[in-house]
């Protein structure tokens, strides 16, 4: 982990017990506002996202014959965009107000990873007052703002375990909202389920967007230490996700893939020389995963997992 990110985490922890004065708009149920909400301030990231499979799938995936067959198999609408089961993972369903009905407006996008923004967007955008720009924000206010946004449901880019949980929940067909019966119907109809999803390969390829100060024009690559840490965080999320998913459906294909995910993640984590990794393998829970994440923060474990990291040429 870079000193910048580690410093930010320490600063956030220091303010965790504070009473926040930042504006908060808390809704009964946080809702998604869509990628265009992020576009104004994160234009470079938005333009990069527009060229990804996540974005382009909005115009193509529902047209595939296989997609139509799967949608019909689970029941409901033939079009994925109108099928409640399909929209869970394949689309960003945007709401205009709390309690409103979400409508698919894009493929997987910003809030798919960073969390529904209705409760944290105003906090995220407040740098200390109406006339204060980001470059003029104090370090103290930034720490307060970051923690307040987390409390309101935002997942920052440095919270890679939490981002990984969102990734593997869809790529592992493990979302809580997915019905067990629908899972079996989806798989029987040919829905893919990839046990080999790995966070580094899928986050550092076409979807990478690391435009950090002071050079906000360069899409920065991770260091060897950051890649190792991300790999470990991804494997931790994969193990917890697969373990929880085992009880979702008794479909034999589903069970076999989840078992493979568990076995692969356990093997990878066993290569990490910290006791928290062994504890997580023995008892795959979020609490143990977060303990591992804290234990490896700032450590260079690239030597432990170098042979397990995907080659850059294989990045998606």
C-alpha positions as CSV (number, residue, x, y, z in Angstrom):
1,X,0.0,0.0,0.0
2,X,1.4,3.5,-0.9
3,X,2.2,5.9,1.9
4,X,-0.5,8.2,0.6
5,X,-3.3,5.6,1.0
6,X,-1.9,4.3,4.3
7,X,-1.8,7.8,5.6
8,X,-5.4,8.3,4.5
9,X,-6.5,5.2,6.3
10,X,-4.8,6.2,9.5
11,X,-6.3,9.7,9.3
12,X,-9.8,8.2,8.7
13,X,-9.3,5.9,11.7
14,X,-8.4,8.8,13.9
15,X,-11.7,10.5,13.1
16,X,-13.9,7.5,13.3
17,X,-15.5,8.5,16.6
18,X,-16.1,12.1,15.7
19,X,-19.5,13.7,15.2
20,X,-19.6,14.8,11.6
21,X,-20.7,18.4,10.7
22,X,-20.8,17.6,7.0
23,X,-24.2,17.7,5.2
24,X,-25.9,14.3,5.1
25,X,-29.0,13.3,3.2
26,X,-30.0,9.9,4.5
27,X,-32.8,8.1,2.7
28,X,-34.7,5.1,4.0
29,X,-33.0,3.0,1.3
30,X,-30.0,4.3,-0.6
31,X,-30.6,4.4,-4.3
32,X,-28.5,4.5,-7.4
33,X,-28.3,7.8,-9.3
34,X,-26.3,6.6,-12.4
35,X,-22.9,7.2,-13.9
36,X,-23.7,10.6,-15.3
37,X,-23.9,11.8,-11.7
38,X,-20.1,11.1,-11.5
39,X,-19.3,12.4,-15.0
40,X,-18.9,16.1,-14.2
41,X,-16.0,15.7,-11.7
42,X,-14.7,12.3,-13.0
43,X,-14.8,13.0,-16.7
44,X,-11.6,11.1,-17.5
45,X,-12.8,8.0,-15.6
46,X,-16.2,8.2,-17.3
47,X,-14.7,8.4,-20.7
48,X,-12.6,5.3,-19.9
49,X,-15.6,3.5,-18.6
50,X,-17.5,4.2,-21.8
51,X,-15.0,2.0,-23.7
52,X,-15.3,-1.0,-21.4
53,X,-17.3,-4.1,-21.8
54,X,-19.3,-3.1,-18.7
55,X,-20.5,0.0,-20.5
56,X,-20.9,-1.4,-24.0
57,X,-22.8,-4.4,-22.8
58,X,-25.8,-2.2,-22.2
59,X,-26.4,-2.0,-26.0
60,X,-25.5,-5.5,-26.9
61,X,-26.0,-8.2,-24.3
62,X,-29.8,-8.3,-24.3
63,X,-29.7,-8.9,-28.1
64,X,-27.9,-12.2,-27.8
65,X,-30.1,-15.3,-28.4
66,X,-28.5,-17.0,-25.3
67,X,-29.4,-14.0,-23.1
68,X,-33.0,-14.2,-24.3
69,X,-33.2,-17.9,-23.5
70,X,-31.8,-17.4,-20.0
71,X,-34.2,-14.6,-19.3
72,X,-37.2,-16.7,-20.4
73,X,-35.9,-19.6,-18.3
74,X,-36.0,-17.6,-15.1
75,X,-39.4,-16.3,-15.9
76,X,-40.6,-12.8,-16.4
77,X,-39.6,-10.6,-19.4
78,X,-37.7,-11.9,-22.4
79,X,-35.7,-8.8,-22.6
80,X,-32.9,-8.7,-20.0
81,X,-33.5,-5.0,-19.4
82,X,-37.0,-5.7,-18.2
83,X,-36.2,-8.9,-16.4
84,X,-35.8,-8.3,-12.6
85,X,-33.4,-11.2,-12.2
86,X,-31.1,-10.1,-15.0
87,X,-31.0,-6.4,-13.9
88,X,-29.5,-7.3,-10.6
89,X,-26.0,-7.7,-12.0
90,X,-26.1,-6.7,-15.7
91,X,-27.4,-3.1,-15.4
92,X,-27.2,0.1,-13.4
93,X,-30.8,0.7,-12.4
94,X,-31.3,4.5,-11.8
95,X,-33.8,6.1,-9.6
96,X,-34.9,9.7,-9.6
97,X,-35.9,9.8,-6.0
98,X,-36.2,7.7,-2.8
99,X,-38.8,5.1,-3.1
100,X,-39.0,5.4,-6.9
101,X,-38.7,2.6,-9.3
102,X,-35.2,1.9,-10.8
103,X,-34.8,1.8,-14.5
104,X,-31.8,0.3,-16.3
105,X,-29.9,3.2,-17.8
106,X,-26.4,1.7,-18.2
107,X,-24.3,-1.4,-17.8
108,X,-22.4,-2.0,-14.6
109,X,-20.9,1.4,-13.7
110,X,-19.6,3.6,-10.9
111,X,-22.1,2.7,-8.2
112,X,-21.9,-1.0,-9.0
113,X,-18.5,-0.9,-7.2
114,X,-18.6,2.2,-5.1
115,X,-22.1,1.8,-3.7
116,X,-25.5,3.6,-4.2
117,X,-24.7,7.3,-4.1
118,X,-27.9,8.9,-2.8
119,X,-26.7,9.2,0.8
120,X,-23.0,10.0,0.2
121,X,-22.8,12.1,-2.9
122,X,-23.2,15.5,-1.2
123,X,-20.7,14.5,1.5
124,X,-18.2,13.3,-1.2
125,X,-18.5,16.7,-3.0
126,X,-18.1,18.9,0.0
127,X,-14.5,20.1,0.4
128,X,-15.2,22.4,3.3
129,X,-17.8,24.8,2.1
130,X,-19.5,26.1,-1.0
131,X,-16.5,28.0,-2.4
132,X,-13.7,25.6,-1.4
133,X,-12.2,23.6,-4.2
134,X,-10.6,20.1,-3.8
135,X,-7.1,21.4,-4.0
136,X,-7.8,23.8,-1.0
137,X,-9.4,21.2,1.3
138,X,-7.6,20.8,4.6
139,X,-6.2,17.4,5.6
140,X,-8.4,17.4,8.6
141,X,-11.6,18.0,6.6
142,X,-10.6,15.4,4.0
143,X,-10.3,12.8,6.7
144,X,-13.7,13.8,8.1
145,X,-15.2,13.8,4.7
146,X,-13.9,10.4,3.8
147,X,-15.1,8.7,7.0
148,X,-18.5,10.4,6.7
149,X,-18.9,9.2,3.2
150,X,-18.0,5.7,4.3
151,X,-20.6,5.9,7.1
152,X,-23.1,6.9,4.4
153,X,-22.3,3.9,2.2
154,X,-19.5,4.9,-0.1
155,X,-16.8,2.5,-1.0
156,X,-13.6,4.4,-1.7
157,X,-11.0,3.1,-4.2
158,X,-8.6,2.2,-1.5
159,X,-11.2,-0.1,0.1
160,X,-10.4,-2.9,-2.3
161,X,-11.8,-5.7,-0.2
162,X,-15.2,-4.0,-0.2
163,X,-15.0,-3.4,-3.9
164,X,-13.9,-7.0,-4.5
165,X,-17.0,-8.1,-2.6
166,X,-19.2,-6.4,-5.1
167,X,-17.2,-7.8,-8.0
168,X,-17.3,-11.4,-6.8
169,X,-20.9,-11.3,-5.8
170,X,-21.9,-10.9,-9.4
171,X,-19.1,-12.7,-11.1
172,X,-19.7,-15.6,-8.7
173,X,-23.5,-15.5,-9.0
174,X,-23.6,-15.0,-5.3
175,X,-25.7,-11.9,-4.9
176,X,-28.1,-12.0,-2.0
177,X,-30.9,-11.0,-4.2
178,X,-30.5,-14.0,-6.5
179,X,-33.2,-16.6,-5.8
180,X,-32.0,-20.2,-5.4
181,X,-34.5,-21.5,-7.9
182,X,-33.6,-18.9,-10.4
183,X,-29.9,-19.8,-10.1
184,X,-30.6,-23.4,-11.1
185,X,-32.8,-22.2,-14.0
186,X,-30.1,-19.8,-15.2
187,X,-27.3,-22.4,-15.1
188,X,-29.5,-25.1,-16.8
189,X,-30.2,-22.6,-19.5
190,X,-26.5,-22.0,-20.1
191,X,-25.7,-19.0,-18.0
192,X,-21.9,-18.8,-17.5
193,X,-20.3,-19.1,-14.1
194,X,-16.6,-18.4,-14.1
195,X,-14.7,-19.8,-11.0
196,X,-11.5,-18.2,-12.2
197,X,-12.5,-14.6,-11.7
198,X,-9.5,-12.9,-10.0
199,X,-9.4,-9.3,-8.9
200,X,-6.0,-8.2,-10.3
201,X,-6.7,-9.5,-13.7
202,X,-10.2,-8.0,-13.9
203,X,-9.4,-4.6,-12.2
204,X,-6.1,-3.7,-13.8
205,X,-7.0,-4.2,-17.4
206,X,-9.5,-2.3,-19.4
207,X,-11.4,-1.0,-16.4
208,X,-8.4,0.4,-14.6
209,X,-9.0,4.1,-13.6
210,X,-6.3,5.3,-11.2
211,X,-6.1,9.1,-11.9
212,X,-4.7,10.2,-8.6
213,X,-3.1,13.5,-7.5
214,X,-0.7,15.0,-8.2
215,X,-0.7,13.6,-11.7
216,X,-4.4,13.3,-12.5
217,X,-3.8,12.9,-16.2
218,X,-2.0,9.5,-15.9
219,X,-3.8,6.2,-15.4
220,X,-1.3,4.9,-12.9
221,X,-0.3,1.3,-12.7
222,X,0.0,-0.6,-9.3
223,X,3.4,-1.3,-7.8
224,X,4.4,-4.9,-7.1
225,X,3.4,-4.5,-3.5
226,X,0.0,-3.0,-4.4
227,X,-0.7,-5.9,-6.9
228,X,0.1,-8.4,-4.2
229,X,-2.1,-6.7,-1.6
230,X,-5.0,-6.5,-4.2
231,X,-4.6,-10.1,-5.1
232,X,-4.8,-11.1,-1.4
233,X,-7.8,-8.9,-0.8
234,X,-9.5,-10.4,-3.9
235,X,-8.9,-14.0,-2.8
236,X,-10.2,-13.1,0.7
237,X,-13.4,-11.8,-0.9
238,X,-13.7,-14.8,-3.2
239,X,-13.4,-17.2,-0.3
240,X,-16.0,-15.5,1.9
241,X,-18.3,-15.1,-1.1
242,X,-18.0,-18.7,-2.2
243,X,-18.5,-20.1,1.3
244,X,-21.6,-18.1,1.7
245,X,-22.9,-19.1,-1.7
246,X,-22.7,-22.8,-1.0
247,X,-25.9,-22.6,0.9
248,X,-27.8,-20.6,-1.8
249,X,-28.5,-23.5,-4.1
250,X,-28.2,-27.3,-4.2
251,X,-27.8,-27.2,-8.0
252,X,-24.8,-29.6,-8.7
253,X,-23.1,-27.3,-11.1
254,X,-23.4,-24.3,-8.8
255,X,-22.1,-26.3,-5.9
256,X,-19.1,-27.6,-7.9
257,X,-18.1,-24.1,-9.0
258,X,-18.4,-22.6,-5.6
259,X,-16.3,-25.4,-4.2
260,X,-13.7,-24.7,-6.8
261,X,-13.7,-21.0,-5.9
262,X,-13.3,-21.9,-2.2
263,X,-10.4,-24.4,-2.9
264,X,-8.6,-21.9,-5.2
265,X,-8.9,-19.0,-2.8
266,X,-7.9,-21.2,0.2
267,X,-4.8,-22.4,-1.7
268,X,-3.8,-18.8,-2.6
269,X,-4.3,-17.5,0.9
270,X,-2.3,-20.3,2.4
271,X,0.7,-18.9,0.6
272,X,0.5,-15.7,2.7
273,X,2.8,-15.8,5.7
274,X,0.6,-14.0,8.2
275,X,-1.5,-15.8,10.9
276,X,-4.6,-13.9,9.9
277,X,-4.6,-15.6,6.5
278,X,-4.7,-19.0,8.1
279,X,-7.5,-17.8,10.4
280,X,-9.5,-16.7,7.4
281,X,-9.1,-20.1,5.6
282,X,-10.2,-21.9,8.8
283,X,-13.2,-19.6,9.3
284,X,-14.2,-17.6,6.1
285,X,-16.0,-14.6,7.5
286,X,-16.0,-10.9,6.7
287,X,-14.6,-10.2,10.2
288,X,-11.6,-12.5,9.6
289,X,-11.2,-11.1,6.1
290,X,-11.0,-7.6,7.4
291,X,-8.6,-8.7,10.0
292,X,-6.3,-10.0,7.3
293,X,-6.7,-6.8,5.3
294,X,-5.6,-4.8,8.3
295,X,-2.7,-7.1,9.0
296,X,-1.2,-6.8,5.5
297,X,-1.8,-3.0,5.1
298,X,1.5,-1.4,4.2
299,X,3.4,-4.7,3.9
300,X,5.1,-5.9,0.7
301,X,3.9,-9.5,0.3
302,X,4.8,-9.6,-3.4
303,X,7.4,-12.3,-2.7
304,X,4.8,-14.5,-1.1
305,X,2.4,-14.5,-4.0
306,X,4.5,-13.5,-7.0
307,X,4.1,-16.9,-8.7
308,X,0.3,-16.6,-8.3
309,X,-0.2,-13.2,-9.8
310,X,-1.6,-13.1,-13.3
311,X,0.7,-11.9,-16.1
312,X,-0.2,-8.4,-17.4
313,X,-0.9,-9.9,-20.8
314,X,-3.8,-11.8,-19.3
315,X,-5.5,-8.7,-17.8
316,X,-9.1,-8.4,-19.0
